[in-house]
Amino acid sequence: MSPVQSEITGLEERLRLAELGPDPKFFEEALADDLELVAEDGQAFFAKAKVVEAHQQPGKGPKSLVSR
């Protein structure tokens, strides 16, 4: 595995664990400040602050976005 592949694999695992955690610190560090997610209809519906907030407490945010 190349160094780049190893780095990506490590980040994917950190993301998986942060989703399950919850771990808002990971999202605060990893996401761009101007992040906007886009729904299927093309409408922006989530910003970085909302993602971080969703991971502040168990049960508030998605827990199965990344699966293995």
Helices and strands as residue ranges (DSSP letters): H 3-20, H 24-30, E 36-38, E 44-47, H 48-54
